[in-house]
Amino acid sequence: MKAHEFAKLHPFCCFCGGSTKTETIDHQPPKILFPDKKRPKGLEFPACKVCNEQSRYADSLVSLLARFTGGHRPGIVPDKATALAAKSVVKAYPHLGARTIRQQWVWANGILQRRLTLDASDAEVTRAACLVAAKFGLAAYYAHHKRPCPITVKINTMWTHSQHRHAALAIEDLLRKAPRDLALKQGAWNTEASFFLRYHSVDELFVSIAVLHESMVLMSLISRETHTENWVPWSHVWKPFAGRGLVEFDDETQRRTSTLNQDWD
């Protein structure tokens, strides 16, 4: 479907509050996440140009990182998407490699070997992962409710990966509590090894948990901007801002949008 035909069916961007007109089709998850950029059709969302472009480099960084953090696969298989993601990351984050890539001696098969390790706790890595997590959450919200998420929300985000010793059990428990799912399938073509997302919508809360390459987990919690009960900020908190995409949530953004009266329903 062409962009102008898609826009007739989905007239407003689903990432910045539902008042900006649709200009592009945004694939969530992005094509670069999949081997050779091949993904089934589906999970395509209305976006303005600002929102579509906002996560361009973050998508590449997350896609590359997801391939390297996995403990379930024998190794990284070079493909078109991996090469493109690496090239994009070098361009957008020129100093990231020097800060995060280290040489480390490890025992493997009884032999002391030198390996390259990646410090994924870097602030730029975390921010990129959380931005992608927020977009996944808004996309899932749109798929579930059939309308854009209102601007009067905040989006709590965090991420983890399979190299964290205690992460797996916690994530498995969360996935069991999220009964609904989004996945890309086309006949016998099942891409869950690269991506699947589960979510739960209850009362005024919307929780999404996306798993990338069986190794990287991106989580988001969408709630009212004024919600405070049992609410604790995670790594990054965002809010949709008309025409600007996702912005960091703080007192200033709350003040600017406090007079808007878009209803949550």
N, C-alpha and C positions, 0 to 999 in steps of 0.2 A: 504494500500500500504506500502511495506517495504521501509526502509530508502534508500537502494541502488537504488531501482526502482524510488523512488521520486527524488533522486539526478540526475538521467539521464534526467528527465524532467525539473528540476530546478537546474542547475549545480553550481550556486553561491549563497552564503549567501546574503540575502536581507537586513541585518542589519548593515553591516560594509563596505559598499561601492561597493560591487559587484565584488570583485577580489579574495575573499577567497572561497575555494571550500565548497560546501554543505556537512555537515557531519551528521546532524540530522534534524528531523522535529520539528519545533517549533509551538505549538498551541497558536494562538493569537485570542481571549483571552485565558488565561490558564485554564486548567480543574478545578483548585482549586477555581476558581471564582463561579462555579456552584454548586447547592445543590447536595451533595453526589458525587461530581466530575463527574456528568453525563452531557455530552454536545453532541449535534449532530455532525456528521462529517462535515468537512469543515473548512475554514479559517486556513489552515495549511501552514506553510511557511518554505522555505529553510533557514537553519542556520548552521553556524559553531558551534563547541562545546562551544567556548568562549561566543558567543552571546546568545546561548541558556541558558547557566548557569548564565549569568550576572544578569538577573532579577529574578532569582529563589526566593530569599528571599523577594525582593520587591513585587513580585506577591502575596506572602502570606500576606504581610502586607496590601497591597491595597485591597485584597480580604476580609480580616477580617474587615478592616476599612469601606469598602463599606456597609457591613452588619449592622454596628452600627450607621452609619450616617443617615440612612433613616428615613424619617418622614411619609412615606406612608404605613408602615406595622405595624401590631400590636405588633411585637416583633421578637426577633431572635429565629428561630427554630433550635435547635441543629442538626447537621448532620455531616457526615464523613468529608466533606471538611472544615467546620468551625473548627472542632477539630484539623485537620491536619494543617490548617493555623495558629491557635493559638500556637500549639507546635513549628512550624517553626519560628514564630515571637519571641517567648521566647528564642529560641536558637540563632537566628541571632541578636536580639536587646535586650540583657539581661537587660539593664538599662532603656529601653524605658517606661515600665510601671510605674516605680517610678517617672519618670519625667512628664508623661502625664495624669495619672489617678488620679482623685481627687474625694473627697466626697463633695456633695453639697445638701443643703436643698432646695426643690422645693415644690410649691403648686400643688397638683394633686387631682382633685375631692373634693376640699374643705379641703383637709388634707395636713398638712406639712409632707413631706416624704423625707427620705434621699436617694439620688441617686448617682451612680457613673457616673462621666463625664470624657470625654476624650478630652485633649487639642490637637487638630489635627494640631496646628500651629508649632509643633516641627520640627526642621530642618531635622532630619532623616526621618520623615514622608513625608515632602515636597519633599525631594530628591528622595525617593522611588516612590512616586506618579508620579513625573516628568520623571523618568527613564521609567516607564511603559507607560506613555503618549507618549514618544518618540518612543518606540517600536510599539505602536499602529499606530502611524503616518507612520512609515516606512512600516509596514505591509499593511496598506491601500494604500500607494503609489504603492507597488508592485502589489497588487490586481488590481489597476486601470490601471497602465501603463504596466503591464506584464514584468517588468524588475526591477532590484534593483535600489534604489536611488543612484545617484553618490556620490562620497566621497567629492565633492566640495560644500557641503551644510552645513548649520547650522540649528539646530532644536530648536526652541523656545518653551518652555513648561510651563504649569501652571495647577493648579487644584482648584476645589472648591467643595462644598457640600451643601446639602439642608438646613443645619442649618444656613447658611448665609442668612440673611433676604432678601437681594436684588438680590441674585444670580439667583433665578428661572426665573425672567423676562428677565434678560440678556441672560441666556442660551437658553431660548425659542426663543428669537430673533435670536441668532446665529444658532440654529438648522434649523430655517426657511430658512436661507440663504445658508445652505449646502444641496443641492438637492439630492446628491447621498448617498447611505447607504450600510452598511455591517451588516448583522445580521445572526444568526444561526437558521435555521428552518429545520425541517424534518417532512414532512407531516403536521399533526395537532400540532406537537410539536414545540411551539414557545417559544424561550428563551429570548425574549426582556425584560422581567421583570428583568433578570440578566445582560443583555448586549445588547447594540446596538451602532453602530457608524455611524455618518454621516460625509461626507467630501465634499470638494469643491476644484477643481483644476482649477486655472486660471492663465494664463501667466506663470510666473516662481514661483508661490506660490502654496503651497498645505496645506490646512487646514483640520484638523481632530478633531472631538469632540466625545468622547466616554462617554456613560452614563452607570454606573454600579449600579445595584440594585436600579434603579430609584432614586438614591440619590447622587452619587459621579460622578463628571464630570472631565475628563482628556482631556486637549486640547494641540494640537501641531500645530506649523506653520513651515513648511519646506521652506527654501529660499536659494538662493545662499549665499555662505560664505561671499561674498563681498557686499551683499545687505544692504543698509543703509537708503534708502528713507522711511520715516515714520516708521522706525523699532525701536522698544523699547524692550530691554530684559525683559522677564517675570521672573518667579521664577528661572528657570535653563535653560541654553542653552547648547546644546550638538552638537557633530558632529560624524559621523561614522569614525572609524579609522580601517584600514585593520588589521585583526588578533587580535585586542584589543577590539572590540565592540564599544560601545558609550563612549566617553570621554567628560569631561567638555570643552566647547569651551572657549578659552582665546587667548591672543596674541601668546603664545607659540605654541599651536596647529595650529593656523592660519599660523604661520611662517613655521612650519614643512610641511604643506600640500600645501603651496602656489605655489610650483613648479609642482604639479600634474596637468595634463592636461586632466582630464576626462571631457567630454562635458556634459552639461545639454541640453537635447532636448525633 
